[in-house]
Amino acid sequence: MHTLLFYEPGHFHAALTLRNENPRVAARLHLYARPGPDRESFLALVDSFNSRRENPTHWQLSV
């Protein structure tokens, strides 16, 4: 099992890697980012993946 860590994800492509779950990746993700619009955008995109109707993900973020 692999654990993903995101450090200052300043571009939305970082979150796109999470649009589908991977059985080799742990659901617990770690985000290290200063408060601001980039962090909020990343969190919102991950939340949209978790709350979509079809094939939702189950990511758990530690910020």
C-alpha positions, 0 to 999 in steps of 0.5 A: 500500500502506498501513501500519497503526499501533496506539497503545495499543489499549485495546479489543479493537475495534482488533484486530477491524479485522485479522480479515481481510486487505485487499490494500491494507494491508501485512502488517507492522503496528506496535504502540506500547503499554506492557507490560500486559494491553491489549497482551497481549490485542491480541497474542493476538487478532492471533495467533488470526487468524494461527493459525486453521484457516480463512482465516488472516491473515498479520500480522507485528507490530513491537512 
